[in-house]
Amino acid sequence: MIDVLKEMFGYTFLARAVLVGSMVSVCAALLGVSLVLKRYSMIGDGLSHVGFGALALATALNAAPLTVAIPVVVAAAFLLLRVSENSKIKGDAAIALISTGSLAVGVVIISRTTGMNTDVCNYLFGSILAMNKTDVYLSTGLSAAVLILFITFYNKLFAITFDETFAKASGIKTGLYNMLIALLTALTIVLGMRMMGAMLISSLIIFPALSSMRIFKKFKSVTVCSALISIGCFFVGVVISYIYATPTGASVVMINIIVFVLFWLAGNFRRPFPASVCAVFALCVFMLSGCGSGRTLGAKTNKAGTLSVKVPESVLQKEPEKIASNSGGDIIEIKEKMYIAQTNDIYLNTEDYLGKMIKLEGLFKEEYFGEREDPYCFVLRYGPGCCGTDGNAGFEVAWENDLPSKGEYPKVDDWVEATGTLKTYEEDGYPYLYISLSQLKVLDERGAEFVTQ
């Protein structure tokens, strides 16, 4: 198990995912207690649909997703609160009205602009492993703000959760604190959408609170237990996703469902707390016991096509002794286990990888575009794209000098190992990534052409 965790956290993007995911999970769990008790738990689902519409708009405008989504979702949360309080449209009806309308707007915008692509699917179903450093910093900062505000106004939030009428009579500004809950919820939803997707984010709000309520009866105990459950389920879900190559968001939700069932069963015992602890511990041990065993940087479409042939040894082994020295002795190997996630991380955080030595295996491909006579060359593997149209993952490759003639390229679909320095170039006003080759080998033993994560 220790070896698996070391292997996991050897990937920078996984470490970032666990950090951000843990903070967002805690925020969602803390707010979920108040929302569930106020019978407003589906606000998460409604706001996530609003967030999807905002992200679709950001994609159409080529704007930063979070900078567009945050103000739109916060405004929707306030609007939802006001509509529910001051009109005949109440609670679930108001949520349904706003959420379905926003989802419809998002789908129309997407259909008229980019179409259904991988980015859209990431926001629908989550892609926590595809976060750039800006997303991490913003998510961490906003999560910390949510936690600080929740702890600071804990007593007031407790009062309006259990008896809003009495709290108002006591002089508490219930409208202000309801707006605070709406604000914190909106921020958490936007941050969590990148992790869980619009379709699953409400589960982070609902399940930990419902699970802890099966055992505890005091507000403070339920809140603390919800936070612990949320962190534990998230971590186990990420580990399960890593081991069995399952979607991260869905894995977290499944663990939450199992824990809810266990807590519900444990709550029927005379001594519920020890029983629940034993049940959850047994679950974790059972699930983890087997643990040991691309081209564009911008909005332009990737040009990956098909290619591979045996290149002369003098060309394939071009100055291999310089491989280590060019990168300070470190070669970043893109492994089969997390092929898509590693590739995405390089595209999303390019500044961290430029000038470093990259090594990867895959199918050698070539493709012709536009009026150019020479082919674009790629090393790639196939992955699950959205609607089956854009599932390639890999890099363009090219020799810096002494480009071999067309007849000396590998045959189409040969399996190759490419090693070289990550660089960029500009074409038609767009920046592109490519690997400047130092070494290119045609291998007899083939890896997986189709990868899932």
C-alpha positions as CSV (number, residue, x, y, z in Angstrom):
1,M,0.0,0.0,0.0
2,I,2.8,2.4,0.9
3,D,4.4,1.7,-2.5
4,V,1.1,2.5,-4.3
5,L,0.8,5.8,-2.4
6,K,4.4,6.7,-3.2
7,E,3.8,6.0,-6.8
8,M,0.6,8.0,-6.8
9,F,2.1,11.1,-5.2
10,G,5.1,10.9,-7.6
11,Y,2.8,12.5,-10.1
12,T,2.6,16.2,-9.4
13,F,-0.9,16.5,-10.8
14,L,-2.2,13.8,-8.5
15,A,-0.8,15.7,-5.5
16,R,-2.5,18.8,-6.6
17,A,-5.8,16.9,-7.2
18,V,-5.7,15.5,-3.6
19,L,-4.9,18.9,-2.1
20,V,-7.7,20.8,-3.9
21,G,-10.2,17.9,-3.7
22,S,-9.8,17.5,0.0
23,M,-10.4,21.2,0.7
24,V,-13.4,21.3,-1.6
25,S,-14.8,18.1,0.0
26,V,-14.6,19.7,3.4
27,C,-16.3,22.9,2.3
28,A,-19.1,20.9,0.6
29,A,-19.6,18.7,3.7
30,L,-19.8,21.6,6.1
31,L,-22.3,23.5,4.1
32,G,-24.2,20.3,3.3
33,V,-25.2,19.9,6.9
34,S,-27.0,23.3,6.9
35,L,-28.5,22.8,3.5
36,V,-29.8,19.3,4.2
37,L,-31.4,20.4,7.5
38,K,-33.0,23.4,5.8
39,R,-34.3,21.1,3.1
40,Y,-32.3,22.9,0.5
41,S,-29.9,20.1,-0.4
42,M,-30.7,20.2,-4.2
43,I,-29.4,23.8,-4.5
44,G,-26.1,22.2,-5.3
45,D,-27.6,20.4,-8.3
46,G,-29.3,23.6,-9.4
47,L,-26.2,25.8,-9.1
48,S,-24.0,23.2,-10.9
49,H,-26.3,23.5,-13.9
50,V,-26.0,27.2,-13.8
51,G,-22.2,26.7,-13.6
52,F,-22.3,24.6,-16.7
53,G,-24.1,27.3,-18.6
54,A,-21.5,29.9,-17.4
55,L,-18.6,27.6,-18.4
56,A,-20.2,27.1,-21.8
57,L,-20.4,30.9,-22.2
58,A,-16.7,31.2,-21.1
59,T,-15.7,28.6,-23.7
60,A,-17.6,30.5,-26.4
61,L,-15.9,33.8,-25.4
62,N,-12.5,32.1,-25.0
63,A,-12.4,33.5,-21.5
64,A,-11.0,32.0,-18.3
65,P,-13.7,29.5,-17.1
66,L,-13.6,30.2,-13.3
67,T,-13.5,34.0,-13.7
68,V,-16.8,33.8,-15.7
69,A,-18.4,31.0,-13.7
70,I,-17.9,32.4,-10.2
71,P,-19.8,35.7,-10.5
72,V,-22.6,34.1,-12.6
73,V,-23.2,31.2,-10.1
74,V,-23.0,33.6,-7.1
75,A,-25.6,35.9,-8.7
76,A,-27.8,32.8,-9.4
77,A,-27.5,31.7,-5.8
78,F,-28.7,35.2,-4.6
79,L,-31.5,35.2,-7.2
80,L,-32.5,31.7,-6.2
81,L,-32.7,32.8,-2.6
82,R,-34.7,35.9,-3.4
83,V,-37.1,34.1,-5.7
84,S,-37.7,31.4,-3.1
85,E,-38.4,33.9,-0.3
86,N,-40.4,36.6,-2.1
87,S,-42.6,34.8,-4.6
88,K,-45.0,32.0,-5.0
89,I,-42.3,29.9,-6.6
90,K,-40.7,28.0,-3.7
91,G,-37.8,25.7,-2.9
92,D,-37.5,22.9,-5.4
93,A,-39.6,24.6,-8.1
94,A,-37.3,27.6,-8.1
95,I,-34.2,25.4,-8.3
96,A,-35.7,23.4,-11.2
97,L,-36.6,26.6,-13.0
98,I,-33.2,28.1,-12.8
99,S,-31.2,24.9,-13.3
100,T,-33.0,23.6,-16.3
101,G,-33.0,27.0,-18.0
102,S,-29.3,27.4,-17.4
103,L,-28.5,23.9,-18.7
104,A,-30.5,24.6,-21.8
105,V,-28.7,27.8,-22.5
106,G,-25.3,26.1,-22.0
107,V,-26.2,23.3,-24.5
108,V,-27.4,25.8,-27.1
109,I,-24.2,27.9,-26.7
110,I,-22.0,24.8,-27.1
111,S,-23.9,23.5,-30.1
112,R,-23.5,26.9,-31.8
113,T,-19.8,27.2,-31.0
114,T,-17.3,24.5,-30.1
115,G,-19.6,21.5,-30.2
116,M,-19.4,18.6,-27.7
117,N,-15.7,18.1,-27.0
118,T,-13.5,16.8,-24.2
119,D,-13.5,20.2,-22.3
120,V,-17.3,20.1,-22.2
121,C,-17.3,16.6,-20.9
122,N,-14.8,17.5,-18.2
123,Y,-17.3,20.0,-16.8
124,L,-20.2,17.6,-17.1
125,F,-18.5,14.6,-15.5
126,G,-15.4,16.1,-13.8
127,S,-11.7,16.0,-14.5
128,I,-9.8,16.8,-11.4
129,L,-6.7,15.4,-12.9
130,A,-6.7,18.2,-15.5
131,M,-6.0,21.3,-13.4
132,N,-3.5,24.0,-14.1
133,K,-1.6,25.9,-11.4
134,T,-3.9,28.9,-11.6
135,D,-6.9,26.7,-10.9
136,V,-5.1,25.2,-8.0
137,Y,-4.2,28.5,-6.4
138,L,-7.7,30.0,-7.0
139,S,-9.4,26.8,-5.6
140,T,-7.1,26.7,-2.6
141,G,-7.6,30.3,-1.8
142,L,-11.4,30.3,-2.2
143,S,-11.7,27.0,-0.2
144,A,-9.7,28.6,2.7
145,A,-12.0,31.6,2.5
146,V,-15.1,29.4,2.7
147,L,-13.7,27.5,5.7
148,I,-12.8,30.7,7.6
149,L,-16.2,32.3,7.0
150,F,-18.0,29.1,8.1
151,I,-16.0,28.8,11.3
152,T,-16.3,32.6,12.0
153,F,-20.1,32.6,11.7
154,Y,-20.7,29.1,12.9
155,N,-23.1,30.1,15.8
156,K,-25.2,32.3,13.5
157,L,-25.4,29.6,10.8
158,F,-26.4,27.1,13.5
159,A,-29.2,29.4,14.7
160,I,-30.8,30.0,11.3
161,T,-30.4,26.3,10.3
162,F,-32.6,25.0,13.2
163,D,-35.1,27.8,13.8
164,E,-34.9,30.7,11.4
165,T,-38.0,32.4,12.9
166,F,-36.6,32.4,16.4
167,A,-33.2,33.5,15.2
168,K,-34.9,36.5,13.5
169,A,-36.8,37.4,16.6
170,S,-33.6,37.3,18.5
171,G,-32.1,40.0,16.4
172,I,-30.0,37.9,14.1
173,K,-30.0,39.2,10.5
174,T,-31.2,36.0,9.0
175,G,-31.4,37.4,5.5
176,L,-27.7,38.3,5.6
177,Y,-26.6,34.9,6.8
178,N,-28.8,33.1,4.3
179,M,-27.0,35.1,1.7
180,L,-23.7,34.1,3.2
181,I,-24.7,30.4,2.9
182,A,-25.8,31.0,-0.7
183,L,-22.4,32.7,-1.4
184,L,-20.3,29.9,0.2
185,T,-22.4,27.3,-1.5
186,A,-22.0,29.0,-4.9
187,L,-18.2,29.2,-4.5
188,T,-18.0,25.5,-3.4
189,I,-20.1,24.4,-6.4
190,V,-17.9,26.2,-8.9
191,L,-14.8,24.8,-7.4
192,G,-16.2,21.3,-7.1
193,M,-17.5,21.2,-10.7
194,R,-13.9,20.8,-11.9
195,M,-13.5,17.8,-9.6
196,M,-16.9,16.1,-9.8
197,G,-18.6,17.6,-12.8
198,A,-22.0,19.3,-13.0
199,M,-23.8,16.0,-12.8
200,L,-22.1,14.7,-9.6
201,I,-21.2,17.8,-7.5
202,S,-24.4,17.7,-5.4
203,S,-23.3,14.3,-4.1
204,L,-20.5,16.0,-2.1
205,I,-23.0,18.1,-0.3
206,I,-25.7,15.5,0.4
207,F,-24.0,12.2,1.2
208,P,-21.5,13.1,4.0
209,A,-24.3,15.0,5.9
210,L,-26.8,12.2,5.5
211,S,-24.3,9.6,6.5
212,S,-23.2,11.4,9.7
213,M,-26.9,12.0,10.6
214,R,-27.5,8.2,10.7
215,I,-25.3,8.1,13.9
216,F,-24.9,11.6,15.5
217,K,-27.7,13.9,16.6
218,K,-25.9,17.0,17.7
219,F,-25.1,19.7,15.1
220,K,-21.4,20.0,16.0
221,S,-20.9,16.2,15.9
222,V,-22.7,15.9,12.6
223,T,-20.6,18.7,11.1
224,V,-17.3,17.2,12.2
225,C,-18.2,13.7,11.2
226,S,-19.4,15.0,7.8
227,A,-16.0,16.6,7.2
228,L,-14.1,13.5,8.1
229,I,-16.4,11.3,6.0
230,S,-16.0,13.6,3.0
231,I,-12.2,13.7,3.2
232,G,-12.0,9.9,3.7
233,C,-14.3,9.1,0.9
234,F,-12.5,11.4,-1.5
235,F,-9.1,10.0,-0.7
236,V,-10.3,6.4,-1.0
237,G,-12.1,7.3,-4.3
238,V,-8.9,8.8,-5.8
239,V,-6.9,5.7,-4.8
240,I,-9.5,3.4,-6.3
241,S,-9.6,5.5,-9.4
242,Y,-5.8,5.3,-9.7
243,I,-5.6,1.5,-9.2
244,Y,-8.6,0.4,-11.3
245,A,-8.6,3.3,-13.9
246,T,-12.1,4.4,-13.1
247,P,-13.4,8.0,-13.4
248,T,-12.4,9.9,-10.3
249,G,-15.6,11.8,-9.6
250,A,-17.8,8.6,-10.1
251,S,-15.4,6.6,-7.8
252,V,-15.7,9.2,-5.0
253,V,-19.5,9.1,-5.3
254,M,-19.6,5.3,-5.2
255,I,-17.5,5.3,-2.0
256,N,-19.9,7.8,-0.5
257,I,-22.8,5.6,-1.3
258,I,-21.1,2.6,0.3
259,V,-20.3,4.6,3.4
260,F,-23.8,5.9,3.6
261,V,-25.2,2.3,3.6
262,L,-22.7,1.2,6.2
263,F,-23.5,4.2,8.5
264,W,-27.2,3.6,8.0
265,L,-26.8,-0.1,9.1
266,A,-24.5,0.9,11.9
267,G,-27.1,3.4,13.1
268,N,-29.5,0.6,13.8
269,F,-27.1,-1.0,16.4
270,R,-27.4,-0.2,20.1
271,R,-23.8,1.0,20.0
272,P,-23.7,2.8,16.7
273,F,-20.4,4.7,16.8
274,P,-18.0,1.7,17.3
275,A,-20.0,-0.3,14.8
276,S,-19.7,2.5,12.2
277,V,-16.0,2.9,12.8
278,C,-15.4,-0.8,12.3
279,A,-17.6,-0.9,9.2
280,V,-15.8,2.0,7.5
281,F,-12.4,0.6,8.5
282,A,-13.3,-2.8,7.1
283,L,-14.4,-1.1,3.9
284,C,-11.1,0.7,3.4
285,V,-9.1,-2.3,4.2
286,F,-11.1,-4.4,1.7
287,M,-10.8,-1.9,-1.1
288,L,-7.2,-1.1,-0.6
289,S,-5.9,-4.5,0.1
290,G,-5.2,-5.2,-3.6
291,C,-3.4,-1.9,-4.2
292,G,0.0,-3.3,-4.5
293,S,-0.7,-5.9,-7.0
294,G,-1.6,16.5,-28.6
295,R,-0.6,19.3,-30.2
296,T,-2.3,22.7,-29.6
297,L,-1.8,24.9,-26.6
298,G,-4.6,27.2,-27.6
299,A,-8.1,26.7,-29.0
300,K,-7.0,25.3,-32.3
301,T,-7.9,21.7,-33.1
302,N,-5.2,19.1,-32.6
303,K,-3.7,17.8,-35.9
304,A,-2.9,14.3,-34.8
305,G,-3.1,11.7,-37.6
306,T,-1.4,8.3,-38.4
307,L,2.4,7.3,-38.9
308,S,5.6,4.7,-38.3
309,V,9.2,2.8,-40.4
310,K,12.5,2.0,-39.4
311,V,14.7,5.0,-39.3
312,P,18.5,4.5,-39.9
313,E,20.4,3.9,-36.7
314,S,22.4,7.1,-37.2
315,V,19.2,9.1,-37.2
316,L,17.3,7.2,-34.5
317,Q,20.2,7.3,-32.0
318,K,21.0,11.0,-32.6
319,E,23.4,12.0,-29.8
320,P,21.8,10.0,-27.0
321,E,24.6,11.0,-24.6
322,K,23.1,14.5,-24.6
323,I,19.7,13.4,-23.4
324,A,20.4,13.6,-19.7
325,S,22.6,16.7,-19.9
326,N,20.0,18.8,-21.7
327,S,17.5,18.4,-18.9
328,G,19.7,18.5,-15.9
329,G,19.9,14.7,-15.6
330,D,16.1,14.2,-15.3
331,I,13.9,12.6,-17.9
332,I,10.2,12.9,-17.5
333,E,8.7,9.6,-18.5
334,I,5.1,9.5,-19.6
335,K,3.9,6.2,-18.3
336,E,1.2,4.0,-19.5
337,K,-0.6,4.0,-16.2
338,M,-1.5,7.7,-16.3
339,Y,-0.8,8.5,-19.9
340,I,-3.7,10.8,-20.6
341,A,-3.4,12.6,-17.3
342,Q,0.3,13.2,-17.6
343,T,-0.1,14.4,-21.2
344,N,-2.9,16.8,-20.2
345,D,-0.8,18.1,-17.3
346,I,2.0,19.0,-19.6
347,Y,-0.3,20.9,-21.9
348,L,-2.0,22.7,-19.0
349,N,1.2,23.6,-17.2
350,T,3.5,24.0,-20.1
351,E,5.8,26.5,-18.3
352,D,6.8,23.8,-15.9
353,Y,8.0,21.4,-18.6
354,L,9.4,23.6,-21.4
355,G,13.1,22.7,-22.0
356,K,12.9,19.4,-20.1
357,M,13.5,16.0,-21.6
358,I,10.3,14.0,-22.2
359,K,10.2,10.2,-23.0
360,L,7.0,8.4,-24.1
361,E,5.9,5.4,-26.1
362,G,3.1,5.2,-28.6
363,L,2.0,4.8,-32.2
364,F,4.1,6.7,-34.7
365,K,1.7,8.8,-36.9
366,E,1.9,11.3,-39.7
367,E,-0.7,13.6,-41.1
368,Y,-0.9,16.2,-43.9
369,F,-2.7,19.5,-43.4
370,G,-3.3,22.4,-45.6
371,E,-0.9,23.2,-48.4
372,R,2.2,21.8,-46.5
373,E,3.9,19.0,-48.4
374,D,5.8,17.5,-45.4
375,P,3.8,15.5,-42.9
376,Y,3.2,16.5,-39.3
377,C,4.6,13.6,-37.1
378,F,3.1,12.4,-33.8
379,V,3.6,9.8,-31.1
380,L,0.3,9.1,-29.5
381,R,-2.2,6.7,-28.0
382,Y,-5.9,6.6,-28.2
383,G,-8.1,7.6,-25.2
384,P,-11.8,8.0,-24.4
385,G,-12.8,11.3,-26.1
386,C,-16.2,13.0,-25.8
387,C,-18.6,11.4,-28.3
388,G,-15.7,9.4,-29.6
389,T,-14.2,12.2,-31.7
390,D,-11.2,13.6,-29.9
391,G,-9.6,10.8,-27.9
392,N,-6.0,11.1,-29.0
393,A,-3.3,11.8,-26.4
394,G,0.4,12.5,-27.3
395,F,2.7,15.0,-28.9
396,E,4.0,16.1,-32.2
397,V,7.6,15.1,-32.7
398,A,10.3,16.4,-35.1
399,W,14.0,16.3,-35.6
400,E,15.6,19.7,-35.0
401,N,18.0,19.2,-37.9
402,D,18.8,16.6,-40.6
403,L,15.1,15.6,-41.1
404,P,15.2,12.2,-42.7
405,S,13.6,11.7,-46.1
406,K,10.0,10.4,-46.3
407,G,11.1,6.9,-47.2
408,E,13.1,6.6,-44.0
409,Y,10.2,7.2,-41.6
410,P,8.8,4.3,-39.6
411,K,5.8,2.5,-41.0
412,V,2.3,3.7,-40.1
413,D,1.3,2.4,-36.6
414,D,4.8,1.1,-35.6
415,W,5.3,1.2,-31.9
416,V,8.1,3.7,-31.0
417,E,9.8,5.2,-28.0
418,A,10.6,8.9,-28.5
419,T,12.9,11.0,-26.3
420,G,13.5,14.7,-26.7
421,T,13.2,18.2,-25.4
422,L,9.8,19.9,-25.1
423,K,9.7,23.0,-27.2
424,T,7.1,25.4,-28.8
425,Y,6.7,27.0,-32.1
426,E,4.1,29.4,-33.6
427,E,2.1,28.7,-36.7
428,D,-0.8,30.8,-38.1
429,G,-0.8,32.8,-34.9
430,Y,-1.2,29.8,-32.6
431,P,1.5,28.3,-30.2
432,Y,2.1,24.6,-30.5
433,L,4.0,22.1,-28.4
434,Y,6.4,19.5,-29.9
435,I,9.2,17.2,-28.8
436,S,12.5,18.0,-30.4
437,L,13.9,14.5,-30.8
438,S,17.2,13.3,-29.5
439,Q,16.3,9.6,-29.8
440,L,13.6,7.6,-31.6
441,K,13.4,3.8,-31.3
442,V,11.1,1.3,-33.0
443,L,10.2,-1.3,-30.4
444,D,9.2,-4.9,-30.9
445,E,7.1,-5.0,-27.7
446,R,4.0,-2.9,-27.9
447,G,2.1,-1.3,-25.1
448,A,-1.6,-0.4,-24.8
449,E,-2.8,1.5,-27.9
450,F,-6.0,2.5,-26.0
451,V,-5.6,4.1,-22.5
452,T,-8.2,5.3,-20.1
453,Q,-6.4,7.6,-17.8
